[in-house]
Amino acid sequence: MPHMDKVLAKIRRNPKNVRFGDLRKVCDHYFGQPRVKGSHLFYKVPWQGEPLVNIQPVRGMAKPYQVRQVIKAIDNLEE
């Protein structure tokens, strides 16, 4: 768990420079196993309205807007 806290803190500090592998580890930890369709990974969230978090790699990095969506979903989950 302490390692996951470090990775999440790193992602929060700089959402524009996040490795896809790091974002995937965080999503796996908080949301469970994804549904995979091509290069897209879809994670279910446990509330109504926004049922999925979608992430995909671009040259080994995560898209910044998707990183912000993951951070928002984790914040909602921790409330």
C-alpha positions, 0 to 999 in steps of 0.5 A: 500500500505505501508504494501505491500511495507514492505512485498516486502522489506522483500522478497527482503532482504531474498528470501530464507526465504519467506512464501508462503502466503506473496509471494501470497499476493504480486503476487495477488497485482501486477498480479491479480488473479491466475490460480490454478492447484493443488498446483501451482499458475500461474499469467499472466504478461502483456508482451510478452516472459515470459507469466506466473509467477509460484509459489508453496508452499513447507512446507508453504514456497516459493521456492527461485528460484520462489521468484527471478522470482517474484522479477524480474517480479515486477522490469520489471513491475515497469520500 
